[in-house]
Amino acid sequence: MTVSLDLVDVDSLLTEEELAIRATTRRFADERLRPSLPEWFESATIPARELAKELGALGLLGMHLTGYGCAGLGPVAYGLACLEIEAADSGMRSLVSVQGSLAMYSIWKYGSEEQKTEWLPRMAAGEAIGCFGLTEPDFGSNPGGMRTNARRDGDDWILNGSKMWITNGSVADVAVVWARTDDGVRGFVVPTSTAGFSAPEITRKLSLRASVTSELILTDVRLPASAMLPEARGLSGPLGCLNEARFGIIFGAMGAARDCLETAVSYAGERQVFDKPLSAYQLTQAKLADMAVELNKGVLLAVHLGRLKEKGSLRPEQVSVGKLNNVREAIAIARECRTILAANGISGEYPVLRHANNLESVLTYEGTSEVHQLVIGQALTGQSAFR
């Protein structure tokens, strides 16, 4: 028996186009991603370039941007695509988010026309992969303390420094790198073939294993003046990009939660305990009911924030509400589902613990829970408590 987890008829809030995009993305996730994910997670390797081209062919890379080969779809359609991809794996959604909402968005929003025409069509098609270099080994939640620097040398720029925990870094063709200059923090479009640039992969991860994560090392990287993003000055540039990525996470985390809950409902219906299905026990139903309520609330919140974004009225603290709530609830759902599967819950034959492990990273990146609490706290009190 197929059971719908949409208890509050969220589908009635979606347009035909949004439903079609969701169906297409779900089919891709089911047919292309799910069969290989246990192996990719186990081996900590993915065919990133192959997947990027396939995602590009579906129009899923930079799909919420306009022009330059991008699909130009709305925020809710983009969010639903993130939800379906993360229902397969958070690492897969990270590939899409970093490509579209960080690397592509920063060029689309802040780049020159030359930079846009050079990179965006290829990135939208998945022919070029991008990464986004902001976080450093000693500066995550406080990007203003970054040590990566860029100095002028005639008409050129010379970049030195390092970045850490960079998705797509080792497979990227282009990196958007943020660096301190005499004119404040500025962004640079760095082809990864540039002399002095390297991106060693970070290994031995226990989370996001089906994702490429890297360190970026810049040693006297010489770039022409045209490499700077002309429209980004100060931290507002990279932080604006982070809000784009956080928006996708608001939807995506609910995809991971849904997959866990679907697995738990199915398992509980089939597992016999004391001569009847596990799902027939009150304690099990209480767990399932509570998780379904939180899942539906999270999806409703995501769609509502998407509609605000469509109108251009979405505020940063609202993004923080969505990211804080939905990731926190998703990881709680994953952990609770693991208890329903009991020992089987830790097996790679089921996706639940893989999702839980992945969500440990999602809980931290694009702003820790504590950072989002402080954003919300400032909106409530008018007082900044970051320092």
C-alpha positions as CSV (number, residue, x, y, z in Angstrom):
1,M,0.0,0.0,0.0
2,T,1.4,3.4,-1.0
3,V,0.8,6.0,1.7
4,S,1.0,9.8,1.0
5,L,2.9,11.8,3.5
6,D,1.2,15.0,2.3
7,L,-1.4,15.2,5.1
8,V,-2.2,18.9,4.5
9,D,-2.5,18.8,0.7
10,V,0.6,20.9,-0.1
11,D,0.2,19.9,-3.7
12,S,-2.8,22.1,-4.0
13,L,-0.5,25.1,-3.4
14,L,1.7,24.3,-6.4
15,T,1.3,25.2,-10.0
16,E,1.2,22.7,-12.8
17,E,4.7,23.8,-13.9
18,E,6.0,23.3,-10.4
19,L,4.4,19.8,-10.1
20,A,5.9,18.9,-13.5
21,I,9.4,20.0,-12.5
22,R,9.1,18.1,-9.2
23,A,8.0,14.9,-11.1
24,T,10.9,15.2,-13.6
25,T,13.5,15.7,-10.8
26,R,12.0,12.9,-8.7
27,R,12.2,10.5,-11.7
28,F,15.9,11.5,-12.3
29,A,16.7,10.9,-8.6
30,D,14.9,7.5,-8.6
31,E,16.4,6.2,-11.8
32,R,19.9,7.8,-11.9
33,L,20.9,8.6,-8.4
34,R,19.3,6.1,-5.9
35,P,20.6,2.9,-7.5
36,S,24.2,4.1,-7.2
37,L,24.2,6.1,-3.9
38,P,25.0,3.3,-1.5
39,E,28.2,2.5,-3.6
40,W,29.1,6.2,-4.0
41,F,28.6,6.8,-0.2
42,E,30.7,3.7,0.6
43,S,33.5,4.5,-1.7
44,A,33.3,8.3,-1.2
45,T,33.5,8.9,-4.9
46,I,31.0,10.2,-7.4
47,P,31.1,10.7,-11.2
48,A,30.8,14.5,-10.7
49,R,31.4,15.6,-14.3
50,E,29.0,13.0,-15.7
51,L,26.3,14.0,-13.2
52,A,26.8,17.7,-13.9
53,K,26.2,17.2,-17.6
54,E,23.1,15.2,-16.9
55,L,21.8,17.7,-14.4
56,G,22.5,20.5,-16.9
57,A,20.6,18.6,-19.7
58,L,17.6,18.6,-17.4
59,G,17.9,22.4,-16.8
60,L,18.6,22.0,-13.1
61,L,21.8,24.0,-12.8
62,G,21.2,27.7,-12.1
63,M,17.5,27.0,-13.0
64,H,16.3,30.0,-10.9
65,L,18.6,32.4,-12.9
66,T,17.6,34.1,-16.1
67,G,19.5,34.4,-19.4
68,Y,22.8,32.8,-20.4
69,G,21.3,29.4,-20.9
70,C,19.6,29.3,-17.5
71,A,16.0,28.0,-17.2
72,G,14.6,31.1,-15.5
73,L,12.2,29.2,-13.3
74,G,10.7,30.4,-10.0
75,P,11.9,30.0,-6.5
76,V,9.4,27.3,-5.6
77,A,10.2,25.2,-8.6
78,Y,13.9,25.5,-7.7
79,G,13.2,24.5,-4.1
80,L,11.1,21.5,-5.1
81,A,14.0,20.3,-7.3
82,C,16.4,20.6,-4.4
83,L,13.9,18.7,-2.2
84,E,13.7,15.8,-4.7
85,I,17.5,15.6,-5.2
86,E,18.1,15.7,-1.4
87,A,15.6,13.0,-1.0
88,A,18.2,10.9,-2.8
89,D,21.2,12.4,-1.0
90,S,22.3,15.7,0.5
91,G,25.6,15.4,-1.3
92,M,23.8,15.5,-4.7
93,R,21.8,18.5,-3.7
94,S,25.1,20.2,-2.5
95,L,26.5,19.8,-6.0
96,V,23.4,21.5,-7.5
97,S,23.3,24.2,-4.8
98,V,27.0,25.2,-5.0
99,Q,26.9,25.2,-8.8
100,G,23.7,27.2,-9.1
101,S,23.2,29.3,-6.0
102,L,26.8,30.0,-5.1
103,A,29.2,29.9,-8.1
104,M,26.7,30.7,-10.8
105,Y,24.7,33.2,-8.8
106,S,27.8,35.2,-7.7
107,I,28.8,35.6,-11.4
108,W,25.2,36.3,-12.5
109,K,24.6,38.8,-9.7
110,Y,27.9,40.5,-9.4
111,G,29.9,39.7,-12.5
112,S,30.8,41.6,-15.6
113,E,29.1,40.9,-18.9
114,E,32.3,39.2,-20.1
115,Q,32.4,37.0,-17.0
116,K,28.7,36.0,-17.5
117,T,29.0,35.1,-21.1
118,E,32.2,33.2,-20.6
119,W,31.1,31.0,-17.7
120,L,27.3,30.9,-17.2
121,P,26.2,29.1,-20.4
122,R,28.8,26.4,-19.9
123,M,27.9,26.0,-16.2
124,A,24.2,25.9,-16.9
125,A,24.9,23.0,-19.3
126,G,27.1,21.2,-16.8
127,E,30.1,21.5,-19.1
128,A,31.9,23.5,-16.5
129,I,31.8,23.0,-12.8
130,G,32.1,25.8,-10.3
131,C,33.0,26.1,-6.6
132,F,32.7,29.0,-4.0
133,G,35.6,29.8,-1.8
134,L,34.6,31.7,1.3
135,T,35.2,29.5,4.4
136,E,38.7,29.3,5.7
137,P,40.4,26.8,8.1
138,D,40.1,29.3,11.0
139,F,37.1,31.4,9.8
140,G,33.7,29.8,9.2
141,S,31.0,31.7,11.0
142,N,33.1,34.8,11.0
143,P,34.1,35.3,7.3
144,G,35.1,38.9,8.0
145,G,38.2,37.5,9.6
146,M,39.4,35.9,6.4
147,R,43.2,35.8,5.8
148,T,43.1,35.2,2.0
149,N,44.3,38.4,0.4
150,A,44.6,40.0,-3.0
151,R,47.1,42.7,-3.7
152,R,47.7,44.7,-6.8
153,D,50.7,44.2,-9.0
154,G,50.5,46.6,-11.8
155,D,47.2,45.9,-13.6
156,D,47.1,42.3,-12.1
157,W,46.0,40.9,-8.8
158,I,48.0,38.4,-6.8
159,L,46.0,36.1,-4.5
160,N,47.4,34.2,-1.5
161,G,45.6,32.1,1.1
162,S,43.5,29.0,1.6
163,K,39.9,28.0,1.8
164,M,38.4,25.0,3.5
165,W,35.4,22.6,3.2
166,I,34.7,23.7,-0.4
167,T,32.2,21.6,-2.3
168,N,33.1,20.7,-5.9
169,G,36.6,22.2,-5.3
170,S,38.7,19.3,-6.8
171,V,36.5,18.9,-9.9
172,A,35.8,22.6,-10.5
173,D,36.8,24.4,-13.7
174,V,36.3,27.8,-12.0
175,A,36.3,29.0,-8.4
176,V,34.7,32.2,-7.1
177,V,37.2,33.2,-4.4
178,W,36.6,35.9,-1.8
179,A,39.7,37.8,-0.6
180,R,40.7,40.7,1.5
181,T,42.0,43.8,-0.4
182,D,42.8,47.3,0.4
183,D,39.3,48.1,-0.7
184,G,37.6,45.5,1.5
185,V,36.5,42.0,0.7
186,R,36.2,41.4,-3.1
187,G,35.3,38.4,-5.2
188,F,37.5,37.0,-8.0
189,V,36.7,34.5,-10.8
190,V,39.6,32.1,-10.8
191,P,40.0,29.5,-13.5
192,T,41.3,26.4,-11.7
193,S,44.0,25.9,-14.3
194,T,45.7,29.1,-13.1
195,A,49.3,28.6,-11.9
196,G,49.5,28.5,-8.1
197,F,45.9,27.2,-7.6
198,S,45.4,23.7,-6.2
199,A,42.4,21.9,-4.7
200,P,43.4,18.8,-2.7
201,E,40.3,16.7,-1.8
202,I,39.4,16.2,1.8
203,T,39.1,12.5,2.6
204,R,38.0,10.3,5.5
205,K,34.7,12.1,5.9
206,L,31.9,10.5,7.8
207,S,29.3,12.8,6.2
208,L,28.5,14.0,2.6
209,R,30.6,11.1,1.3
210,A,28.8,11.2,-2.0
211,S,30.1,14.7,-2.6
212,V,33.5,16.2,-3.5
213,T,34.8,18.4,-0.6
214,S,38.2,20.2,-0.9
215,E,40.7,22.6,0.4
216,L,41.6,25.5,-2.0
217,I,45.2,26.7,-1.9
218,L,46.2,29.9,-3.6
219,T,50.0,30.6,-3.8
220,D,50.8,33.8,-5.8
221,V,47.9,33.2,-8.1
222,R,48.1,36.0,-10.7
223,L,44.9,37.2,-12.2
224,P,44.1,40.0,-14.6
225,A,42.1,43.0,-13.4
226,S,39.1,41.6,-15.3
227,A,38.9,38.6,-12.9
228,M,37.4,40.8,-10.1
229,L,33.6,40.7,-9.7
230,P,32.9,44.4,-10.3
231,E,29.5,44.6,-8.5
232,A,30.4,43.0,-5.2
233,R,32.0,45.1,-2.4
234,G,32.4,43.9,1.2
235,L,30.8,40.9,2.8
236,S,27.3,41.7,1.5
237,G,28.4,40.0,-1.7
238,P,29.2,36.5,-0.4
239,L,26.5,36.7,2.3
240,G,23.9,37.5,-0.4
241,C,25.1,34.3,-2.2
242,L,24.8,32.3,1.0
243,N,21.1,33.3,1.4
244,E,20.5,31.9,-2.1
245,A,22.0,28.6,-1.1
246,R,20.2,28.6,2.3
247,F,16.9,28.9,0.5
248,G,17.6,25.7,-1.4
249,I,18.5,23.9,1.9
250,I,15.1,24.9,3.4
251,F,13.5,22.7,0.8
252,G,16.2,20.2,0.5
253,A,16.3,19.2,4.1
254,M,12.7,18.2,3.9
255,G,13.5,15.9,1.1
256,A,16.0,14.0,3.3
257,A,13.3,13.9,6.0
258,R,10.6,12.6,3.7
259,D,12.8,9.8,2.4
260,C,13.6,8.7,6.0
261,L,9.9,8.8,6.9
262,E,8.8,7.0,3.8
263,T,11.4,4.3,4.6
264,A,10.2,4.0,8.2
265,V,6.5,3.8,7.3
266,S,7.2,1.1,4.8
267,Y,9.5,-0.8,7.1
268,A,7.1,-0.6,10.1
269,G,4.3,-2.0,7.9
270,E,6.3,-5.0,6.9
271,R,8.3,-5.8,10.1
272,Q,6.5,-8.3,12.3
273,V,7.0,-7.9,16.0
274,F,5.2,-10.2,18.4
275,D,3.0,-11.5,15.6
276,K,1.8,-8.2,14.2
277,P,3.2,-5.3,12.2
278,L,5.4,-2.9,14.0
279,S,3.2,-0.1,12.6
280,A,0.2,-1.5,14.6
281,Y,1.7,-0.4,17.9
282,Q,0.8,2.8,19.5
283,L,4.3,3.9,20.2
284,T,5.3,3.4,16.6
285,Q,2.3,5.4,15.4
286,A,3.0,8.2,17.8
287,K,6.5,8.5,16.4
288,L,5.3,8.4,12.8
289,A,2.5,10.9,13.5
290,D,4.9,13.4,15.2
291,M,7.4,13.1,12.4
292,A,4.7,13.6,9.7
293,V,3.5,16.7,11.4
294,E,6.9,18.2,11.5
295,L,7.6,17.2,7.9
296,N,4.4,18.8,6.6
297,K,5.0,22.0,8.7
298,G,8.5,22.2,7.2
299,V,7.3,21.9,3.6
300,L,4.5,24.4,4.2
301,L,7.2,26.8,5.6
302,A,9.4,26.2,2.6
303,V,6.6,26.9,0.1
304,H,5.5,30.0,1.9
305,L,9.1,31.4,2.0
306,G,9.3,30.6,-1.7
307,R,6.2,32.7,-2.5
308,L,7.7,35.6,-0.5
309,K,10.9,35.2,-2.6
310,E,8.8,35.3,-5.8
311,K,7.4,38.7,-4.6
312,G,10.9,39.9,-3.8
313,S,10.0,40.4,-0.1
314,L,12.0,37.5,1.5
315,R,14.1,38.9,4.3
316,P,17.4,37.3,5.7
317,E,15.9,36.5,9.1
318,Q,13.1,34.6,7.3
319,V,15.6,32.5,5.5
320,S,17.2,31.8,8.9
321,V,13.9,30.7,10.3
322,G,13.5,28.2,7.4
323,K,17.1,26.9,7.6
324,L,17.2,26.6,11.4
325,N,13.8,24.9,11.6
326,N,13.9,22.6,8.7
327,V,17.3,21.2,9.1
328,R,16.8,20.8,12.9
329,E,13.6,18.9,12.3
330,A,15.0,16.9,9.4
331,I,17.9,15.5,11.5
332,A,15.5,14.8,14.4
333,I,13.3,12.8,11.9
334,A,16.2,10.9,10.6
335,R,17.3,9.9,14.0
336,E,13.8,8.9,15.1
337,C,13.3,6.8,11.9
338,R,16.5,5.0,12.8
339,T,15.0,3.9,16.0
340,I,12.0,2.4,14.1
341,L,14.4,0.4,11.9
342,A,16.4,-0.6,15.0
343,A,19.6,-2.5,14.0
344,N,18.6,-2.4,10.3
345,G,18.7,1.4,10.6
346,I,22.5,1.4,10.6
347,S,22.7,-0.7,7.5
348,G,23.6,0.7,4.1
349,E,20.7,-1.2,2.7
350,Y,18.5,1.6,4.1
351,P,19.1,5.3,3.5
352,V,18.2,6.6,7.0
353,L,21.6,6.7,8.7
354,R,23.2,8.0,5.5
355,H,20.7,10.9,5.6
356,A,21.3,11.5,9.3
357,N,25.1,11.6,8.7
358,N,24.7,14.0,5.8
359,L,22.4,16.3,7.8
360,E,25.1,16.7,10.4
361,S,26.9,18.7,7.7
362,V,23.8,20.5,6.5
363,L,23.2,21.5,10.1
364,T,26.5,23.3,10.0
365,Y,27.1,24.7,6.5
366,E,25.6,27.8,5.1
367,G,25.4,29.1,8.7
368,T,25.4,27.0,11.9
369,S,22.2,26.7,13.9
370,E,23.7,29.1,16.4
371,V,24.4,31.8,13.7
372,H,20.8,31.5,12.5
373,Q,19.5,31.8,16.1
374,L,21.5,35.0,16.4
375,V,20.1,36.4,13.2
376,I,16.6,35.7,14.4
377,G,17.4,37.0,17.8
378,Q,18.6,40.3,16.3
379,A,15.4,40.6,14.3
380,L,13.4,40.1,17.5
381,T,15.4,42.4,19.8
382,G,17.2,44.9,17.6
383,Q,20.4,43.9,19.4
384,S,23.4,42.2,17.6
385,A,24.8,39.5,19.8
386,F,27.4,38.1,17.4
387,R,30.3,39.6,19.4
